[in-house]
Amino acid sequence: MQRSFPVLVGLLIVLAVLSSCVFIVRERDAALLFALGEVRDTIVEPGLYFKLPPPFQNVVRLDKRLQTIENNDPERIQTAEKKNLLIDSYVKWRISDPRMFYVTFGGNDRAAVERLQAQIRDALNASVNVRTVKEVVATERAAIMREVSTNVEARARPLGVEVVDVRLRRIDFAPEISESVYRRMEAERKQEANRLRATGAADSERIRATADRQRTELIAQAYAEAQGIMGEGDAQAASIYAKAYGTNPQFYEFYKSLEGYRSAFSGSGNTLVLSPKSDFFKFWGAADGAAPGTAQN
């Protein structure tokens, strides 16, 4: 037992030395291999690797996953109109060059975040200071994000950092100018509403006038056509009546008398005071026109 104890201790020492010579690089990490304080190799592919035991070689791991910087307090930035805006943004970034990142920040993510926040603030000032409130809030918001992203990316690349995306989440007016801006916006909206109402009223009157003119023209045209058709009908009726009268004058006279009787006695209260021998009652007694009560041979 006493002779096996040194062997067991030796095995443990050997296992400890061997375990210190093996290291694993996970998919989310990048590894820097140091030899006597100097970077010897950069490993970004996951897998099992070997090295010399400390203090000859040691490994520093860096997180290469996508990370987010969110400002807890919005940045106060002035526009070209000297109006203060509160801009809340966030940035997506990751380590692109582990060696340069370690040389710049010593592997301290907090130092990298603070440097990037300062660069974002400078880029926002450069883009917002030359624009008006309306441009920042509405018309050129996307252009500002592109400018800030390009600016920060160019300044962060030499630090071993890749800026993936920059977004403006919220843009608010500073409290001291919010009320005046709202009043101005309200006045502008009222002015625009009045202009639209005036334009609508003018268009309405124009449309009504056009419709009335077209209606009058259509009625006049239809009346003229109706009168023409009625004239043609009257002429044709007169022609037919003339032909009928010329064919059988006695029958025509009899027919017209019947129409006269129908018109005269159509109502219940009609009263006529005429002589029975008048021409109006010519066909009253007989169809051949003989006087009432006259015997027919």
Legacy VTK file of the C-alpha trace (Angstrom):
# vtk DataFile Version 3.0
C-alpha trace
ASCII
DATASET POLYDATA
POINTS 297 float
0.000 0.000 0.000
2.816 2.362 0.861
4.596 1.549 -2.395
1.418 2.125 -4.505
0.705 5.539 -3.027
3.561 7.365 -4.880
2.385 5.675 -8.097
-1.151 6.918 -7.520
0.092 10.431 -6.852
2.173 10.314 -9.984
-0.812 9.208 -12.050
-2.882 12.047 -10.665
-0.156 14.531 -11.531
0.095 13.120 -15.052
-3.687 13.315 -15.498
-3.700 16.917 -14.266
-0.926 17.831 -16.681
-2.688 16.090 -19.568
-6.021 17.760 -18.756
-4.279 21.154 -18.773
-2.979 20.348 -22.254
-6.474 19.827 -23.686
-9.103 22.496 -24.224
-12.453 22.660 -25.995
-13.659 25.558 -28.163
-17.451 25.758 -28.257
-19.440 27.068 -31.243
-20.283 30.320 -29.488
-16.673 31.073 -28.494
-13.412 32.143 -30.054
-10.154 31.182 -28.339
-6.832 32.997 -28.123
-3.800 30.791 -27.451
-1.121 32.627 -25.462
2.493 31.533 -25.060
4.371 33.399 -22.341
1.958 36.354 -22.601
2.029 36.576 -26.410
-0.820 35.579 -28.720
0.295 32.575 -30.711
-2.917 31.504 -32.402
-6.567 32.481 -32.874
-9.084 29.625 -32.947
-12.637 30.278 -34.146
-13.679 26.776 -35.235
-15.293 24.577 -32.564
-13.514 21.394 -31.563
-10.930 19.737 -29.300
-7.453 21.275 -29.247
-4.132 20.674 -27.502
-1.595 23.046 -25.948
1.319 23.084 -23.581
0.527 23.142 -19.889
0.603 26.420 -17.980
2.557 28.582 -17.615
3.945 27.789 -21.059
0.615 28.253 -22.800
-2.838 29.335 -21.706
-6.207 30.016 -23.413
-8.509 33.032 -23.259
-12.054 32.574 -24.536
-14.159 35.353 -26.085
-17.896 35.277 -26.808
-18.410 35.660 -30.564
-22.220 35.575 -30.449
-24.387 38.463 -31.586
-24.810 40.941 -28.732
-27.088 43.925 -28.139
-26.399 47.375 -26.735
-29.500 49.121 -25.378
-29.378 52.569 -23.870
-31.247 52.860 -20.596
-31.462 56.639 -20.978
-32.304 58.234 -24.352
-29.669 60.475 -25.878
-30.471 64.207 -25.936
-29.511 65.416 -29.419
-30.080 68.809 -31.029
-31.488 69.278 -34.533
-30.619 71.921 -37.115
-33.465 74.031 -35.682
-31.834 73.949 -32.220
-34.599 71.659 -30.944
-33.686 68.944 -28.456
-34.799 65.403 -29.219
-34.636 62.322 -27.017
-33.491 59.407 -29.185
-33.574 55.818 -27.968
-31.522 53.388 -30.056
-30.061 49.894 -29.957
-27.110 48.235 -31.696
-26.412 44.645 -32.695
-22.680 43.784 -32.690
-20.227 40.902 -32.406
-16.518 40.238 -32.290
-15.093 39.970 -35.797
-11.338 39.869 -34.959
-10.673 38.223 -31.571
-6.981 39.152 -31.554
-7.614 42.847 -32.242
-10.539 42.884 -29.801
-8.333 41.492 -27.016
-5.503 43.902 -27.811
-7.923 46.863 -27.771
-10.117 46.007 -24.801
-8.211 43.283 -22.976
-11.160 40.953 -23.440
-13.436 43.277 -21.436
-16.881 43.387 -23.057
-17.934 46.308 -20.865
-15.120 48.453 -22.222
-16.200 47.570 -25.769
-19.815 48.499 -25.018
-18.806 51.880 -23.594
-16.620 52.613 -26.652
-19.428 51.679 -29.034
-21.953 53.795 -27.120
-19.658 56.815 -27.448
-19.269 56.186 -31.172
-23.034 55.821 -31.611
-23.613 59.079 -29.775
-21.113 60.875 -32.011
-22.654 59.376 -35.162
-26.174 60.360 -34.055
-25.052 63.917 -33.405
-23.408 64.100 -36.839
-26.565 62.896 -38.611
-29.234 64.673 -36.551
-27.533 68.061 -36.152
-27.888 68.790 -39.890
-31.589 67.848 -40.130
-34.867 69.393 -39.047
-37.292 67.839 -36.584
-39.630 66.751 -39.381
-36.804 65.066 -41.281
-35.590 63.214 -38.191
-39.028 62.084 -37.065
-40.626 61.256 -40.417
-39.016 61.731 -43.808
-35.340 60.760 -43.283
-35.403 58.352 -40.369
-34.211 55.408 -42.475
-31.401 57.519 -43.963
-30.230 58.471 -40.454
-30.070 54.815 -39.412
-28.027 53.963 -42.515
-25.638 56.840 -41.894
-25.168 55.947 -38.224
-24.657 52.260 -39.055
-22.075 53.051 -41.746
-20.267 55.555 -39.531
-20.100 53.271 -36.478
-19.146 50.246 -38.579
-16.205 52.105 -40.119
-14.966 53.251 -36.701
-15.520 49.901 -34.952
-13.912 47.639 -37.548
-10.304 48.529 -36.547
-11.231 47.578 -32.969
-12.104 44.013 -33.963
-15.863 44.664 -33.734
-18.520 44.190 -36.444
-21.618 46.376 -36.143
-24.475 44.347 -37.633
-27.389 46.747 -37.234
-28.349 50.118 -35.740
-31.973 51.040 -35.073
-33.774 54.074 -33.694
-36.506 52.683 -31.478
-38.120 55.891 -30.302
-37.780 59.617 -30.954
-39.429 62.008 -28.509
-39.410 65.733 -28.056
-37.716 67.140 -25.006
-40.285 68.234 -22.387
-39.482 71.922 -22.802
-40.414 71.943 -26.500
-43.150 69.298 -26.662
-45.992 71.736 -25.957
-44.883 74.310 -28.527
-44.337 71.616 -31.153
-47.781 70.158 -30.513
-49.403 73.588 -30.825
-47.618 74.234 -34.096
-48.599 70.827 -35.437
-52.202 71.446 -34.415
-52.206 74.817 -36.190
-50.722 73.241 -39.327
-53.323 70.469 -39.303
-56.149 72.981 -38.877
-54.789 75.074 -41.735
-54.559 71.996 -43.940
-58.088 70.948 -42.955
-59.468 74.404 -43.816
-57.673 74.318 -47.155
-59.113 70.908 -47.954
-62.611 72.047 -46.946
-62.349 75.137 -49.153
-61.099 73.062 -52.064
-63.886 70.540 -51.519
-66.543 73.282 -51.407
-65.234 74.817 -54.644
-65.169 71.415 -56.346
-68.686 70.720 -55.061
-70.047 73.969 -56.514
-68.299 73.333 -59.810
-69.692 69.809 -60.035
-73.213 70.988 -59.171
-73.040 73.785 -61.776
-71.830 71.337 -64.412
-74.580 68.853 -63.499
-77.278 71.556 -63.611
-76.067 72.779 -67.008
-76.005 69.249 -68.393
-79.481 68.614 -66.962
-80.864 71.763 -68.604
-79.249 70.854 -71.915
-80.595 67.298 -71.775
-84.114 68.483 -70.910
-84.056 71.071 -73.721
-82.758 68.515 -76.192
-85.342 65.943 -75.111
-88.141 68.548 -75.316
-87.054 69.539 -78.811
-86.957 65.898 -79.901
-90.365 65.262 -78.292
-91.884 68.252 -80.037
-90.448 67.086 -83.329
-91.853 63.588 -82.823
-95.238 65.021 -81.776
-95.278 67.243 -84.866
-94.508 64.292 -87.101
-97.245 62.284 -85.334
-99.783 65.088 -85.716
-98.920 65.426 -89.389
-99.283 61.681 -89.931
-102.577 61.681 -87.971
-103.909 64.581 -90.028
-102.882 62.801 -93.201
-104.608 59.598 -92.047
-107.733 61.530 -91.049
-107.775 63.283 -94.450
-107.424 59.992 -96.307
-110.138 58.410 -94.173
-112.483 61.391 -94.725
-111.830 61.283 -98.449
-112.592 57.553 -98.582
-115.973 57.711 -96.742
-117.026 61.196 -95.597
-120.326 59.959 -94.097
-118.639 57.338 -91.912
-115.971 59.845 -90.819
-118.679 62.323 -89.837
-120.494 59.584 -87.926
-117.305 58.530 -86.110
-116.451 62.071 -85.062
-120.041 62.523 -83.742
-119.651 59.427 -81.590
-116.424 60.859 -80.143
-118.305 64.071 -79.405
-121.068 62.123 -77.605
-118.492 60.227 -75.543
-116.766 63.437 -74.480
-120.034 65.257 -73.726
-121.605 62.524 -71.610
-118.490 61.104 -69.898
-119.277 62.786 -66.539
-122.223 62.170 -64.228
-123.077 65.868 -63.808
-122.896 67.003 -67.442
-125.850 69.124 -68.595
-126.498 70.292 -72.156
-129.340 72.632 -73.164
-129.727 72.086 -76.922
-132.569 71.654 -79.399
-133.180 68.036 -80.332
-133.072 69.098 -83.968
-129.572 70.587 -83.725
-126.727 69.121 -85.771
-125.132 67.783 -82.599
-127.921 65.182 -82.350
-127.872 64.436 -86.051
-126.965 60.776 -85.518
-128.734 60.401 -82.171
-131.868 58.792 -83.544
-130.505 56.935 -86.594
-127.128 55.960 -87.921
-127.947 57.376 -91.387
-128.456 60.883 -90.017
-132.256 60.996 -90.150
-134.000 63.252 -87.631
-135.171 61.618 -84.404
-138.667 60.196 -84.727
-138.596 60.313 -88.574
-139.893 57.188 -90.219
-137.532 55.306 -92.487
-138.861 54.135 -95.858
LINES 1 298
297 0 1 2 3 4 5 6 7 8 9 10 11 12 13 14 15 16 17 18 19 20 21 22 23 24 25 26 27 28 29 30 31 32 33 34 35 36 37 38 39 40 41 42 43 44 45 46 47 48 49 50 51 52 53 54 55 56 57 58 59 60 61 62 63 64 65 66 67 68 69 70 71 72 73 74 75 76 77 78 79 80 81 82 83 84 85 86 87 88 89 90 91 92 93 94 95 96 97 98 99 100 101 102 103 104 105 106 107 108 109 110 111 112 113 114 115 116 117 118 119 120 121 122 123 124 125 126 127 128 129 130 131 132 133 134 135 136 137 138 139 140 141 142 143 144 145 146 147 148 149 150 151 152 153 154 155 156 157 158 159 160 161 162 163 164 165 166 167 168 169 170 171 172 173 174 175 176 177 178 179 180 181 182 183 184 185 186 187 188 189 190 191 192 193 194 195 196 197 198 199 200 201 202 203 204 205 206 207 208 209 210 211 212 213 214 215 216 217 218 219 220 221 222 223 224 225 226 227 228 229 230 231 232 233 234 235 236 237 238 239 240 241 242 243 244 245 246 247 248 249 250 251 252 253 254 255 256 257 258 259 260 261 262 263 264 265 266 267 268 269 270 271 272 273 274 275 276 277 278 279 280 281 282 283 284 285 286 287 288 289 290 291 292 293 294 295 296
